[in-house]
């Protein structure tokens, strides 16, 4: 249930309403929008009469029920407004959301050595990326496949960040590694295989850094949003949803089926920012540019693209990785579409 305050409501009155509703056994969560303040009511609201709440203050414009099972993730919860996740990076604040330019995340599937990760970071930064992605801990289908270098790789990501100023996105696989990963990551990633790891979701929800939540390989949209709800309910409002392809019956020609239809669907259901990962979504480097361009046109807030200096020798996911040269060309191609829909970052000189 949400309480929409009238435009211009005095701060003291908003506070008083929140306190009174708190005495009813509810937890009011204040959401400041562009023009109005909304109080999201968490708790047992089934038997509450909206008209009874309306009488609490003449400054209450309307009281609405949130019909979706995912309450905090629902777009209704923010009275129809999209939210923005603000990430503090060495290069400055990066805003991810529907009212901001598209944010590019790029880098290798896994961190292999310092020379490789620093070189890749420099190349993707020069091309226009704002974040470096790279796995220190890698969940793999086979127990014999490369699992990542673990804690030592986190130090290599830190070296790449120091050399470039890029933000770092890396996956946390286990609650035991949460604090360790949090020391180095600017955004903590929950991978597709852990989307239903509720203990992990609660833990990342209890820490302050933004969380990138990848869609499970066979997850419905509602299951995905309910996973996000776990993080939000634990107290962390900074969640980014990442579509990375789902498992369907046809896996002969592409690794997964990249579900770009989630862009308009999610935009109607949730206020959370959306990222598209065409690398995992297709599994084939030659398909990545087309899907990345389609994602920009369809309204994604961010893209995650795998880049490796020598994909043929990559320790994981080489077939879906672009070379730095191809990535540089792709960003130029993406800029044409991004500028056409007014979602492309302006050069610093133009902003001066």
N, C-alpha and C positions, 0 to 999 in steps of 0.2 A: 504494500500500500504506500502511496506517496501523497504528501501534502504540498500543494503548490501555493506558495505565498505570492501575494500581489506585487507587481513591479513597484519598487520604491519602499517596500516594507522596512520599517526601522529595525536596525540590528538588535536592539533591546527586545523588540517584540518577537523576532525570530527565536531569540534565546529563550524567552519566556514560554513560547509555544513548545519548544523542544523539551524544556524542563517539565512542563505539565504532562506532556505525552509520555515522558520518561517515568513519571509517577504512576502511569497506567500499566507499567510493566513492559513497555516497549523500548526499543533502542532507536532513537532518532539519529539518522546520519545526514548531515548537512551537505547539500550539493549546490555549489554556486554556478549558475549558468550565465549566459551572456546578458540576459535581461531580468531573470528572476531567480529566487532561491527556492530550492525544493528540499523538503525533508523526507528522506526515505525511512519508512517505519519497518523495523525488523522485529519479529516476534509473532505471537499468536494474534493475528488480525481477522481470523475467519468470522468471528461473531461480532466484530465491531461494526457499528453503523456509521457510514461516512458522514451522515448528517450530524451525528453527535460530535464528531471531530470538527466539523465545520463551525460549530458553535463556540469552539474554544477561543476564536479570535476573529474580529471583523477583517483582519488582514489576510485571512486564508481565502484564496481565490477558488480552489476546488480540491476535492479529495478523490483520488483514483485508486482502484485496485490494480495490481500488477498480475495479469492473468497467467503469465508464463511461469513454469516451474523454476527457471533460473531468474531469481529476483534481482540481485545486484547487477548481473550481466545484462539484464533486459534494457532495451532502449527506452522503455517506458519509465524506468527507474531514474533516468536523467531527463525526463520530460521531452524526449525526442532529440536531445542534443548528443552529438558524438563527443567522446572524451579524448584527451590528448595525454600521451605518456611522454614525460620530459626526462631525458637521460643526460646526466652530467658526464661528459667525457673530457679528456685532456684538451681536446680541440674546442671545447665550449658545450653549450646546451644543445641537444638535438631533440626536436619535437616530432613525435610520430602520431599521426591522426588524420582524420578526413579533411581537416581544414588547413593542412600544411603540405608543403612539397613532398614528393615521394622520397623516401630514404632508402639508400642502397647499402646492403650488407653483402660482403664478398670475402672469399678466402677458401682455403682447402678444407676437405672433409676432416682431416686430422693433422695435428702438428707433428712434423717428422723430425726436424732439426732447426737450429737457430737460423742458419743461413737461408733455408727455404722459407721459413715463416716471415722473417724480416723482409726478404726480397719481395715476397707476395704482398705483404702489407704495403710496402712502398709503391708497388705497381697499381694496386687497386685504389690506394689513396689518390695517386696521380690521375687516375681515370675518373674519380668522382665519388668513390665509396666513403661513407661516414663511419662504418663499422667493419671490423675484421671478425670473421667467424673462423673457428678452428677447434677441433675436438681434442681435448686432453684425455677424456675418458670416452671410449667408443663402445656402444652396445652393438654387438655383431651377431648375426644369425648363427655362424659357426664358432664354436669355442676355440678353434685353431686359427681363426683370422686375427689380424692385427687389432689389438684392443686399445691402442693408444698408449702414450708414455706416462699417463697419469700425472701425479703431482709435479714432476720435473717439467712437463709441457706447460704448466701454468706459468712457470718462470719465463719460458720462451715467449709466451703470449705477452707477458709484461714487457719484455725487451722490445717486441714489435710495437707495442703501444707507445713506449718511450721514444722509439725512433720515428714514429709517424704522427702521434696524437690521435690515432683512431680509437674509437670505443671498442670494447671487447665483448663478444657474445660467445659463450661456451656452455656446454651441457653439464648439468649436474645429474648424476645417475643414482646416487645413494644419499640418504639423509646423513650418513656418517661423513660425507665429503662436503656438506653444505657450507660450513664455515670456511673451509679451505678454498673452495671455488669462489665464494663470495669475496674473498680478499683480492682476487684478481679480475673478476668479471664485472663489467658495467651492467650487463643484462644476463640473467641466469636462464638458460634454456632447459625446458622439460621436453624430452624427445618423444616421438610418436609411441615408442614402446612403453613409455612411462606415463602416458596420458591418464591411465586408470590406476596409477600408483597413488592411492589417496593419502598415505602417510607422507609421501614426498610432496604432494600438492599442499598439504597443511603446513609443512615445514617451510616451503618457499613462500607461502602466504604469510608466514609469521616473521619473515625478514624484510627489510625495507627496499631492496633493489628490485627494479622492474623484472618481470618474468615473461619469457617468450614461450607460449604453450603450443606445441605442435599437435596437429590432429592425428589421432590414432589411425592406424592403417585400415581398420574396418569400422571406424566410429561414425555414428550418425551425427548430424549437426547438433541435435539436442544433447547427446552424450558429451560432445566436445564442450558445449556451453556449460553443462553441469560440472564438468571438470574445472572450467574457469571459475565457476561459482565457489568451488572449494577454496581456491586461492583468495578470491575476494572476501569470502566469509571469514577467512583467517586474519583479515585486516589489511591485505595488500591490494590497493586499487589499481596498481600499474601492471596490467596484463595486456599482452599483445597476442593475438591469435595468428597462427601460421598454418596455412594450407600447404601440405607437402605431397599430395597425391594419395589416393586411396586404392585399396586392392579390389580389383574387379575380375571378371572371368577371362579377360584377354590380357595376357602378359607376354605375348610373343614379340610384340613390336615395341613396347615401352615398358619400363620398369613398373610404373604405376599409372593410374588415371588421374591426371591433374584436374580437380574439380573447380573450374573457374566460375561455375554458377554460384559458388558460395559467396562471391563478392556481393551481388545484389541481395541475396538471401540474408547474409549476415548483417548487411547495412540496414535491413528492415527490422531485424530482431535484436541487435545489440549495439551498444555505444562503443564497444572496444575497438581499438585499431586493428587493422588486418594486414598481414604480410603473406606474400606468395613465394613459394620455393619451387621454381620450375626445374631445378636440377634434380632433386629427388622425385619431383612430380613426373618426370619423363625418363630419367636414367640415361639419357642419350644427349651428348653435348650438342649434336646437330639440331636437336629439337628445342633446346633451351631459348635461343633468341626469339623464335616465333611466339613461344608461350610467355616470355617476359614482356614482349610488346603487347600481347593480348591482355595481360594482367594490368598493365598501365592503362590501356584503353578502357578496361572494365572497371577501373577505379580503385586499384590496390593502394594502400598507404605506404607499402614498403616491399622491397624485393630482396630475397636471399639467393645469391648465385655462387656456385662453387667455382673457384679459380685455383689453378695449380701451375707452377712454372714448367712442369714436364708431366702432363697427365699420364703418359704411357708408363711412367715409373712411380706413380702415386701408390702409396701403401693401402689406400682405400678410396673407392669410388672414382677412380681415374676416368672411366668411360663417360661420366656425366660432367666432368670438369672442363671449363674453358681455359685456354691459354691466356696469359695476360694481354697478348695482342688482340685476341678475339674479344676479350672482355672490354678492352678500350674502345673497339669499334662498336660493340653492342651499346655501351653507354651513350655514344653519340647518336645511335639509331633510336634509343629510348627517349632521348631528349627532344626529338622531333614530335613524338606523340605527347610527351609530358608538357611541352610548351603549348601545344594545341589545346589541351584541356586545362591549362593554367595550374599545373601541379608540379612544375619543375623548378628547382632552386635557382635563384638569380645569382649571377656571378658577383663576387664581393665588390668589384669595381662599380657594378651597376647599382649596388645598394648604398654606396658612399655618397 
